[in-house]
């Protein structure tokens, strides 16, 4: 056992934090991300859909979440699982109809669950009517001005306009064939070649997205998660840029990247903020902005801009007490300083599930994913143990939190997906060198003994489900006090009962370096990230990430204590 003389009666450290004031729902909400194609499939075609979501909303109400965020369900050729939008104001037939969306929204609101939809403003599909018009139009035309078209370099324009590399691998430029059949201009795509970037210096683009916002707000949505919120504005002149070998492809580094986090992007969200203020009910904007520090992320949530921003520096922090304390401290200083809540997250559809990521045998860069031949491999039992402890810490922190579908079941990353079943563009654009994100997107299990584990009644699934997932199915975990599902329910219920989302937080000193300890409201939180047991202070154990006997907190375990 490791302890210190004052471990049983710690004292607050000098740094204590009070959340920013405000009663808006988004300041404290626990929001559950639904990846529609992998949540629930009502028609048995192997792809999840809106009626499937509607049919399972009761389970989310039972879980105790306040809102759901739906990844894209709009009309799309599905080159990038819906993040290539061809029509922003309609539902793709794969997922249903606008009437199905309205029915889902009504059911959610009836359960007191708010609904956030994904919006993809950085780029469209190449099948969008605007891009098709651009291809048919001449250089310099109004139609081309909606996107980023440029003449090539070289004697005959045969070289791309600059040296930028796509996030998905390969050049960030593709050359078009002009209507007369000659090689022509190049267009920019940060991601896949089927996802041309809009030119956000164009007033017509800005007005179109005001229209799109109002379309969904008029239907009653409660807000928008904004995809690649830091990528809309590119640096003037589009200068060459070569990232460092270890740079994060999505922009989570300190250096000035000419296509990430440019200052002009903030004007876009100030404008959107005004649009949302036209509607009652505190509609919200949440930024997916991959930035290196909480201070930089906080720039997206100043009072006249967005309302939330995913705390990716926190999500990417290793299971290490000192590192966690630093990023939590920085977050609780930076976000309230601009009047915003900290917005915590551990998993989503773009990252390795934290039940695997927290126990990898080697680093795995963001977006690359893991597969059977990866150097980095998870240690399953350790990963789940750490994931449960990490969530126990996260749900005690002041502010808002996001959960990703299936994490409440303890789902690990699906690693052994056959090569011929993979779907992520990263897999193809890197010539199978990077596995991409399929492993966190596999359809989730509902019933252990049902076809496709209850995802549907036909057994079809757009990505194959691991045979081991029967053990994680919701019906197996329901009512089992030791299960991950029941842990999440308990955490969410106690979080609400003790009003932790609005409570002040103070660090507790007197513990070993590998112990994270803090007081939030009336609750004491202790997390042991080290190898040796730690003596607990006085107090009744309200929640424990793992069952244990006595007063010694085991390794990779977290508890909430109360003196009630």
C-alpha positions in Angstrom: 0.0 0.0 0.0 1.2 3.6 -0.8 -0.1 6.4 1.4 1.1 9.6 3.1 0.6 10.7 6.7 -2.2 13.1 5.7 -3.9 10.9 3.0 -6.9 10.3 5.2 -7.6 14.0 5.8 -6.3 15.9 2.8 -6.5 19.7 2.5 -7.5 21.8 -0.5 -4.7 23.0 -2.7 -4.4 26.7 -3.5 -6.0 26.3 -6.9 -9.8 26.0 -6.7 -12.3 26.6 -9.6 -15.8 27.7 -9.9 -17.8 27.1 -13.1 -19.0 30.0 -15.2 -22.4 31.1 -14.1 -25.5 30.5 -16.2 -28.6 28.2 -16.3 -28.7 27.2 -20.0 -29.1 23.5 -20.4 -26.0 23.1 -22.5 -23.8 24.2 -19.6 -24.4 21.0 -17.6 -25.8 18.5 -20.1 -24.6 14.9 -20.6 -24.9 14.4 -24.4 -24.9 11.0 -26.0 -23.4 10.7 -29.5 -25.4 8.5 -31.9 -23.6 7.3 -35.0 -26.8 6.6 -37.0 -25.5 3.8 -39.3 -24.3 1.8 -36.3 -26.9 2.5 -33.6 -30.1 0.6 -34.5 -31.4 -0.7 -37.9 -35.2 -0.9 -38.3 -35.4 -2.3 -41.8 -32.7 -5.0 -41.7 -30.5 -3.6 -44.5 -27.4 -3.6 -42.3 -27.4 0.2 -41.9 -28.9 2.0 -38.8 -31.6 4.5 -39.5 -33.8 7.1 -37.9 -36.7 4.8 -37.0 -34.2 2.5 -35.4 -33.0 5.5 -33.2 -36.6 6.3 -32.3 -37.2 2.7 -31.2 -34.3 2.8 -28.8 -34.6 6.2 -27.3 -36.2 4.8 -24.2 -32.9 3.1 -23.4 -31.1 6.4 -23.5 -33.7 8.0 -21.2 -33.2 5.1 -18.8 -29.4 5.7 -19.0 -30.0 9.2 -17.9 -28.6 11.4 -20.7 -29.9 15.0 -21.3 -29.4 15.2 -25.1 -28.4 13.2 -28.2 -26.1 14.3 -31.0 -26.7 12.6 -34.3 -23.8 12.2 -36.7 -24.8 13.1 -40.3 -27.9 11.6 -41.7 -28.4 14.0 -44.6 -28.3 13.2 -48.3 -24.9 11.8 -49.2 -23.2 9.4 -51.5 -21.6 8.0 -48.3 -18.0 8.2 -49.5 -17.1 9.3 -45.9 -20.0 7.8 -44.0 -22.2 10.9 -44.5 -19.6 13.6 -43.8 -19.8 14.2 -47.6 -23.1 16.0 -47.8 -25.0 16.4 -51.1 -28.1 18.0 -49.7 -28.1 19.7 -46.3 -31.8 20.0 -46.0 -33.1 16.5 -46.5 -32.6 13.0 -45.0 -30.7 10.4 -47.0 -33.0 7.5 -47.9 -30.6 5.1 -46.2 -31.7 6.6 -42.9 -35.4 7.4 -43.7 -37.3 10.6 -44.4 -37.8 14.0 -43.0 -41.1 12.6 -41.5 -38.9 10.0 -39.7 -36.7 12.7 -38.4 -39.6 14.7 -37.1 -41.0 11.6 -35.4 -37.7 10.9 -33.8 -37.4 14.5 -32.7 -40.9 14.4 -31.2 -40.2 11.2 -29.3 -36.9 12.5 -28.0 -38.5 15.7 -26.8 -41.3 13.7 -25.2 -38.6 11.9 -23.1 -37.0 15.3 -22.2 -34.0 14.5 -24.5 -32.8 17.4 -26.6 -31.5 16.8 -30.1 -28.3 18.1 -31.7 -27.6 17.5 -35.4 -24.2 17.4 -37.1 -23.4 20.1 -39.6 -20.5 19.9 -42.1 -19.7 23.4 -43.2 -16.0 23.0 -44.3 -16.8 21.0 -47.4 -19.6 19.3 -49.4 -19.9 16.2 -51.4 -18.7 16.4 -55.0 -22.2 15.4 -55.8 -23.7 18.6 -54.3 -25.5 20.6 -57.0 -23.1 23.5 -56.4 -20.0 21.5 -57.1 -21.6 19.9 -60.2 -22.4 23.4 -61.4 -18.8 24.5 -60.7 -17.5 21.6 -62.9 -19.7 22.7 -65.8 -18.6 26.4 -65.4 -15.6 28.4 -66.5 -12.7 29.4 -64.3 -13.5 32.7 -62.5 -17.3 32.0 -62.6 -19.7 32.6 -59.8 -20.2 28.8 -59.6 -16.5 28.1 -59.0 -16.2 30.9 -56.5 -18.2 28.9 -54.0 -15.3 26.5 -53.7 -11.5 26.9 -53.7 -10.4 26.5 -57.3 -7.0 27.6 -58.3 -4.7 27.5 -61.4 -1.9 25.0 -61.1 1.8 25.7 -61.0 4.3 24.6 -63.6 4.5 25.5 -67.3 1.1 24.2 -68.1 -0.6 24.2 -64.7 0.3 20.5 -64.2 1.4 20.9 -60.6 -0.9 21.5 -57.6 -1.2 25.1 -56.4 0.7 24.2 -53.2 2.2 21.2 -51.3 -0.6 20.6 -48.8 -1.3 17.0 -47.9 -4.8 15.7 -47.2 -5.8 14.5 -43.7 -6.8 11.2 -45.4 -3.5 10.9 -47.2 -2.3 12.0 -50.6 -2.4 15.5 -52.1 -5.0 18.1 -50.9 -5.7 19.1 -54.5 -7.3 17.4 -57.5 -7.3 18.6 -61.1 -10.5 18.9 -63.0 -11.2 18.4 -66.7 -12.8 21.5 -68.2 -16.1 21.4 -70.1 -14.0 21.5 -73.4 -12.1 18.4 -72.4 -8.8 20.1 -71.5 -6.9 19.7 -68.2 -8.0 22.6 -66.0 -8.0 24.1 -62.6 -7.4 22.4 -59.3 -9.8 22.3 -56.3 -8.9 22.0 -52.6 -10.1 19.2 -50.4 -8.7 18.9 -46.8 -10.1 15.4 -46.7 -11.1 13.0 -49.5 -11.2 14.1 -53.1 -15.0 13.6 -53.0 -15.2 16.4 -50.4 -14.3 19.8 -52.0 -13.8 22.7 -49.5 -16.2 25.7 -49.6 -14.7 29.1 -50.0 -15.8 30.8 -46.8 -14.7 34.3 -48.0 -17.7 34.1 -50.4 -20.8 35.8 -49.1 -23.0 33.4 -51.0 -21.6 30.5 -49.0 -22.3 32.3 -45.7 -25.9 33.0 -46.7 -26.5 29.5 -47.7 -25.5 28.2 -44.3 -27.7 30.7 -42.6 -30.5 29.1 -44.6 -29.5 25.6 -43.6 -29.3 26.5 -39.9 -32.8 28.0 -40.0 -34.2 25.0 -41.9 -33.3 22.7 -39.0 -34.0 25.2 -36.2 -37.5 25.6 -37.7 -38.0 21.9 -37.3 -37.1 22.1 -33.6 -33.5 21.0 -33.2 -31.8 22.1 -30.1 -28.4 22.8 -31.6 -25.6 21.8 -33.9 -22.3 20.0 -33.6 -20.0 21.7 -36.1 -17.7 19.4 -38.0 -14.1 20.6 -38.5 -15.1 23.9 -37.0 -11.5 25.1 -37.1 -11.0 24.5 -40.8 -13.3 26.8 -42.7 -10.8 29.7 -43.3 -7.5 29.2 -45.1 -4.5 31.5 -44.9 -4.3 34.2 -47.5 -2.2 33.1 -50.5 -2.4 29.4 -49.5 1.3 29.2 -48.7 3.2 25.9 -48.8 3.3 24.1 -45.5 5.1 21.0 -44.4 3.9 19.6 -41.0 6.4 18.0 -38.6 6.7 14.3 -38.7 4.8 13.9 -35.5 2.2 16.6 -36.2 -1.5 15.8 -35.5 -3.2 15.6 -38.9 -6.3 17.4 -37.5 -4.3 20.3 -36.2 -3.7 19.7 -32.5 -0.2 21.3 -32.5 1.1 24.7 -31.6 2.5 25.8 -35.0 0.5 28.0 -37.3 -1.2 25.7 -39.9 -2.5 27.6 -42.9 -5.7 25.5 -43.1 -6.4 25.1 -39.3 -7.6 27.7 -36.8 -7.2 30.8 -38.8 -8.5 33.9 -37.1 -11.2 34.7 -39.7 -13.1 31.6 -38.8 -14.4 33.3 -35.6 -16.5 35.8 -37.7 -18.5 32.8 -39.1 -19.5 31.6 -35.6 -20.3 35.1 -34.4 -22.8 35.3 -37.3 -24.2 31.9 -36.5 -24.6 32.8 -32.9 -26.9 35.6 -34.0 -29.0 33.2 -36.0 -29.5 30.9 -33.1 -30.5 33.8 -30.9 -33.5 34.3 -33.1 -34.9 31.1 -31.6 -36.2 30.3 -28.1 -34.9 27.6 -25.8 -31.1 28.3 -25.7 -30.1 26.6 -28.9 -26.4 25.6 -28.9 -23.4 25.3 -31.1 -20.6 22.8 -30.3 -17.2 23.0 -32.0 -15.2 20.1 -33.2 -12.0 22.1 -33.2 -8.8 20.1 -32.8 -6.5 22.6 -31.0 -3.4 22.0 -28.9 -4.5 23.6 -25.6 -7.6 24.5 -23.6 -6.7 28.1 -23.9 -6.7 27.9 -27.7 -9.9 25.9 -27.7 -11.6 28.5 -25.4 -11.3 31.0 -28.2 -14.2 29.2 -29.9 -16.6 29.7 -27.0 -16.2 33.3 -26.2 -19.6 34.9 -25.3 -20.6 35.9 -28.9 -19.4 32.7 -30.6 -20.1 29.0 -29.9 -21.4 27.6 -26.7 -19.4 24.4 -26.3 -16.1 23.1 -27.8 -14.9 19.5 -27.4 -12.0 19.3 -25.0 -9.7 17.2 -27.2 -6.6 18.0 -25.1 -8.4 16.2 -22.3 -9.6 13.4 -24.4 -6.0 12.7 -25.7 -4.4 12.8 -22.2 -2.9 9.5 -21.0 -4.0 7.7 -17.9 -1.6 9.6 -15.7 -2.6 11.6 -12.6 -0.1 14.5 -13.2 -1.1 14.9 -16.8 -4.8 14.8 -16.0 -4.5 17.3 -13.2 -2.7 19.7 -15.6 -5.3 19.5 -18.4 -8.2 19.7 -16.0 -6.6 22.7 -14.2 -6.0 24.4 -17.6 -9.6 23.7 -18.7 -11.3 24.9 -15.6 -9.3 28.1 -15.8 -9.6 28.7 -19.6 -13.3 28.0 -20.3 -14.9 29.8 -17.3 -12.6 32.7 -18.1 -14.6 33.3 -21.3 -18.0 32.5 -19.7 -18.2 28.9 -21.1 -18.5 25.5 -19.6 -15.7 22.9 -19.9 -16.9 20.2 -22.3 -15.4 16.8 -21.5 -15.1 13.9 -23.8 -13.2 10.5 -24.0 -14.5 8.8 -27.1 -16.2 9.6 -30.4 -16.5 8.2 -34.0 -13.0 9.5 -34.9 -10.8 8.1 -32.1 -9.9 4.7 -30.8 -12.4 3.8 -28.1 -11.0 4.7 -24.7 -11.6 1.2 -23.4 -8.7 0.3 -25.8 -6.8 3.5 -26.2 -6.0 3.9 -22.5 -4.1 0.6 -22.5 -2.2 0.5 -25.8 1.2 -1.1 -25.9 2.5 1.8 -28.1 1.3 5.2 -29.2 -1.2 5.4 -32.0 -1.5 8.7 -33.8 -4.9 10.3 -34.0 -6.9 9.1 -37.0 -4.6 6.2 -37.9 -6.5 3.6 -36.0 -5.4 0.1 -35.0 -5.7 -3.3 -36.6 -4.3 -6.8 -36.4 -0.9 -5.7 -37.7 -0.5 -2.5 -35.7 2.5 -2.1 -33.4 0.1 -0.7 -30.8 -2.2 -3.3 -29.4 -4.6 -2.9 -26.5 -4.6 -4.9 -23.3 -8.3 -5.6 -23.0 -8.9 -6.1 -19.3 -6.6 -3.2 -18.3 -8.2 -1.0 -20.9 -11.7 -1.6 -19.6 -10.6 -1.1 -16.1 -8.9 2.3 -16.9 -11.9 3.3 -19.1 -14.3 2.8 -16.2 -12.1 4.8 -13.9 -11.5 7.6 -16.4 -15.3 7.9 -17.0 -15.8 8.0 -13.2 -13.4 11.0 -13.1 -14.9 12.7 -16.1 -18.5 12.6 -15.0 -17.5 14.3 -11.7 -16.0 17.3 -13.4 -18.0 20.6 -13.6 -19.5 21.4 -17.0 -20.9 19.4 -19.8 -19.9 15.9 -21.0 -20.3 13.8 -24.2 -20.6 10.1 -24.3 -20.1 8.0 -27.4 -22.6 5.2 -28.2 -21.4 1.9 -26.8 -19.0 3.2 -24.3 -21.6 2.7 -21.6 -21.3 -1.0 -22.5 -17.5 -0.9 -22.2 -17.1 -1.6 -25.9 -13.4 -1.9 -27.0 -12.1 -1.0 -30.4 -12.9 -3.7 -33.0 -9.5 -4.6 -34.3 -9.9 -7.8 -36.5 -12.0 -6.3 -39.2 -11.2 -8.1 -42.5 -9.4 -5.9 -45.0 -12.1 -6.4 -47.6 -14.7 -5.1 -45.1 -13.1 -1.9 -44.2 -14.8 1.3 -45.3 -12.8 4.3 -44.0 -11.3 6.5 -46.8 -8.1 6.7 -44.8 -7.6 2.9 -45.4 -7.8 3.4 -49.2 -6.0 6.8 -49.6 -3.0 5.5 -47.6 -2.7 2.2 -49.6 -3.8 0.2 -46.5 -1.0 1.7 -44.4 -3.4 3.3 -41.9 -6.5 1.4 -40.6 -8.6 4.5 -40.0 -11.7 4.8 -37.9 -13.8 1.7 -38.7 -12.9 0.0 -35.4 -14.9 2.5 -33.3 -17.9 2.5 -35.8 -19.0 -1.1 -35.7 -22.8 -1.5 -34.9 -23.4 -1.8 -31.2 -24.9 -4.9 -29.5 -28.3 -4.7 -27.8 -29.3 -8.4 -27.2 -26.8 -11.2 -26.9 -28.9 -13.9 -28.6 -30.5 -11.9 -31.4 -29.3 -11.5 -35.0 -26.6 -8.9 -35.2 -26.9 -8.7 -31.4 -30.2 -6.9 -31.8 -28.9 -4.2 -34.1 -31.6 -5.6 -36.5 -33.5 -8.8 -37.1 -31.7 -9.9 -40.3 -28.1 -10.3 -39.0 -26.7 -7.9 -41.6 -24.2 -5.2 -40.5 -22.3 -2.7 -42.7 -19.2 -3.5 -40.6 -18.8 -7.0 -39.1 -19.4 -7.3 -35.3 -16.9 -9.2 -33.2 -18.1 -12.5 -31.9 -17.0 -11.5 -28.4 -19.6 -8.6 -28.4 -22.3 -10.9 -27.1 -20.7 -10.4 -23.7 -21.1 -6.7 -24.0 -24.8 -6.7 -25.1 -27.1 -4.3 -23.2 -29.5 -7.1 -22.1 -26.6 -9.0 -20.5 -25.5 -6.0 -18.5 -29.0 -4.7 -17.5 -29.4 -5.1 -13.8 -25.9 -6.5 -13.2 -24.5 -4.1 -10.5 -20.9 -4.9 -11.6 -21.5 -4.1 -15.3 -20.3 -1.1 -17.1 -23.8 -0.1 -18.1 -25.0 0.0 -14.5 -21.9 2.0 -13.5 -22.8 4.6 -16.1 -26.4 4.8 -14.9 -25.2 5.1 -11.3 -22.7 7.9 -12.2 -25.2 9.9 -14.2 -27.9 9.6 -11.4 -25.5 10.7 -8.7 -24.0 13.4 -10.9 -27.4 14.9 -11.2 -28.4 14.3 -7.6 -25.3 16.1 -6.2 -25.3 18.8 -8.9 -21.7 18.2 -9.8 -21.9 20.0 -13.1 -22.3 23.3 -11.4 -20.2 22.7 -8.3 -16.8 24.3 -7.5 -13.8 22.0 -7.7 -10.7 22.1 -5.5 -7.7 19.9 -5.7 -6.7 17.8 -2.7 -3.1 17.5 -1.7 -1.3 14.9 0.4 -1.5 12.0 -2.0 1.2 10.1 -4.0 2.1 11.6 -7.4 0.1 8.9 -9.3 -3.2 9.7 -7.5 -5.7 12.3 -8.7 -7.8 13.7 -5.9 -10.3 16.6 -5.8 -13.4 17.8 -4.0 -16.3 18.8 -6.2 -19.3 20.1 -4.3 -19.8 17.7 -1.4 -18.1 14.8 -3.3 -14.5 13.7 -2.9 -13.1 12.0 -6.0 -10.0 9.8 -5.8 -8.4 8.1 -8.8 -5.4 5.8 -8.5 -3.5 5.7 -11.8 -0.5 4.0 -10.2 0.3 0.4 -9.5 0.1 0.4 -5.7 -3.1 0.5 -3.5 -3.8 3.9 -1.8 -5.5 4.5 1.5 -8.8 6.3 1.2 -9.9 9.2 3.4 -12.9 9.1 5.6 -16.3 8.9 3.9 -18.8 6.6 2.5 -18.1 5.2 -1.0 -20.9 6.5 -3.2 -19.6 5.1 -6.5 -16.6 2.9 -7.4 -15.4 2.1 -10.9 -14.5 -1.4 -9.7 -15.7 -3.4 -6.7 -13.2 -3.8 -3.9 -13.0 -4.6 -0.2 -11.7 -2.4 2.6 -10.3 1.1 2.5 -7.4 0.6 0.1 -8.1 1.9 -3.4 -6.7 -0.6 -6.0 -4.7 0.4 -9.1 -6.6 1.9 -12.0 -9.7 2.5 -9.9 -11.6 5.6 -9.1 -14.2 6.4 -6.4 -16.7 9.1 -5.3 -16.9 9.6 -1.5 -19.5 11.4 0.5 -19.8 12.2 4.2 -23.6 12.3 3.9 
